[in-house]
Structure formats: C-alpha cells, structure tokens
Amino acid sequence: MALDELKSALPDYAKDLKLNLGSVIGNSDLPQQQLWGTVLACAIASRSPKVLRELEPEAKANLSAEAYTAAKSAAAIMAMNNVFYRTRHLLSDPEYGTLRAGLRMNVIGNPGVEKVDFELWSLAVSAVNGCGQCLDSHEQVLRKADVSRETIQEAFKIAAVIQAVGTTLDAEAVLAEALVAE
C-alpha cells in the first residue's frame, strides 16, 4: 500500500506525520470519492514527486474516471486561481478587485462530478496554496450546501498532512543527495 510506503519513508523525527497520515487517510469519515479526490488534488498541489507517485495509483483505483479527472482539474484550476486571487487580495490597491479577471474557469461550473466534491477539493488545494480569499469562497459554497464544518476541516487536515509529508520527504531527499556529494 502506498500509504505504508510513505509512512516508512518518513524519518523518525516526523513520527507525528506518520501517525497523522495514517489517521487522515486511513480513518477518514469522508466518502471514498471525497477522500481520494482530496488526496489526489492535494498530492498534486504539494508539488512533491514522491507523494504524488505514491498516492496517485491508490487514488486512481478508488475514483471513477470522471472523479479522477475532476480532482486533477481542481488542482490545476486552483493553481492558477490561488495565485491570481491571493495576489489581488494582497495588493493594497482595492481597484484590482474591481477589474475583470479575464481568465477561463469553465471547469468550476461543470467539473464532471458533484459540485460539493469539486468545491471540497478546491478548498483543500487552496489550503495548500494559502489563498485566504479562495478558502473563504469555497467554504461559503460548501456551507450553503449544508456541508458540515467537520467535513470541511477533514479536507484541510488532509491538505496539511500531505503538504507536510511532501515537504519533509523532499527535504530528506535533498539532504541525502548532499551527503552523497560530499
């Protein structure tokens, strides 16, 4: 199982991450599509080759073809939107908020899966990418659809753990390369 591979690859100092990885994925109360779509979208957003390599096959096995594509679409569109909207929000000139975005975002309106699932994945990716405006927007849509705060938190817990695992494993790979080079 890929989860076991990732956990065993983590160094001893990251024991909490090992435990959390098993917990947020292995013991999640999310339905399988929401869980594995969140995992896949966050693995992509983490930018960690090892995390994506390990988690993608299991995500693909647990998702329909449409959900698999939609989760990747959520990661892709939010990679753009998180930079765009975070930048508009961070600029001190409020006039940028009045300008037309002029960016295509058709997949948000027609993601190929239930809107709630896509919104949850978009929220999780926004957590990884740190866009407060996008987080607020997706959280509001989810809450209007009667998604519980616990479900929403479950998604950003998955995002936090996957991001931390990716950061740790990538750092360890760089440090191992440095030792070999010496």
Secondary structure by P-SEA (a helix, b strand, c coil): caaaaaaaaccccaaaaaaaaaaccccccccaaaaaaaaaaaaaaaccaaaaaacaaaaaaaccaaaaaaaaaaaaaaaaaaaaaaaaaaccccccccccccccccccccccccaaaaaaaaaaaaaaaccaaaaaaaaaaaaaacccaaaaaaaaaaaaaaaaaaaaaaaaaaaaaaaaac
